[in-house]
Every structure is written in C-alpha cells, then in structure tokens.
Amino acid sequence: MLLKCARENETTYYLPSQIRKLAVSPVYGKEDAYDVCLYVNNNVMELIGVYPSKQEAERVVLKLYDLILHEDTVGIIDLSEVKG
C-alpha cells in the first residue's frame, strides 16, 4: 500500500513503514480546530487535515493507525480522504 499526500504542486507517496509519528495539534489562532500530521523518516511533516474537534482528529489518527497496521493491502490510500 502507498499513502498519498497531495499538495498544490506535488504529490508524494509513502510506504507505511516510513511513518514515524502521528500528531494531533490545536490550530494556532483558531478555537476548536485541530490538525493531524504525520512525520516520516527524514523528519518531514505532512498535514493530513484540519478537524473541528480533538475527538474527530483522534478518530482520524485511529483510522490511519489501522491502515498502517494492514500495510499489506494493495493500492493507494489518499490521506486527504481519510475520515474518522
């Protein structure tokens, strides 16, 4: 399986084994908004999405964790479409 991270001008694909950390952080200057990011081998941070509550962000983290555990699945997973 490949994990797809799309930005404006670039699309990057990661192997689940490259993921080192998943993080939930409050969005600076916005109440009730949390972002989910993943960190890969070379300390690159990839923003997955912004969610209206910490609970929703944590559900996305659990979904990502489940995907990573089943890395033998064939296909491309677009991380911008992962919902909790």
N, C-alpha and C positions, 0 to 999 in steps of 0.2 A: 504494500500500500504506500502511496505517496500522499503527503499532506500539503495542500496547495495554499499558499499565501499570496494574494494578489494586491498590488499597489497600483498607483496611477499608471506608471510606465514599465512595470516589471512584474513578472510572476515568478515566484520561487517555489520549488518543490523540496520537501524534506522527507527523509526516512524517519519513521517513529523512533528509531534508535538514536537519532541526533538530538531529540528533545531532552533537555536537562532540567528544565523547571517550568512550571505553570504558575502564573501570578495573577492575583486579583488586587487592584488598587483603586482607591477613590480618585475620581477625575478632579483635577485641580480647578477650583473656581465654580464647580457645579455640585449642588447638593443632590443626593440620591442618584448619582451616576457612578458606575464602576466599570473599569476596563479589565479585560482579560488579555494577557500577553503570554507568549511562550518564548523561552530562551533556548537557543541551540548551541551546539558545540563551541563555536567561535564567539560566544557571548553576544550574538546578535539577538535583539529583541524584536519579536513580531507581534503587532497588535492584531488580535483576533476580532474584537468587537467591544462596543460600549453597551452596557445594560442598565436598566432603570433601578435595579436593587442589587444588593450584595448576594441575596439568595439566588436571584436569576443568574448572576455571574458564576456562583458556585455550582449551579446545575450545569452550566456550560463546561466548567472545569471537569466535573464528573463525566460528562459525555466524552470530552476529549481523552480523559484517562481511560475510559472504556475502549475507545478507538485505538489508543496506543497499545493497550493490552492485547488486542486482537490484530496485531500488525501483520499477520499472515494473510489478511484479507487482500484480495486483488482489486486494484482500482485507485482512483484519485479522489480524495476527500477534500472538497473546497471548504476551508475553515471559516470562511465568511458566512457559510450557510448552516453552520452547526448551531443548533438550538438546544436549550436545556430541558 
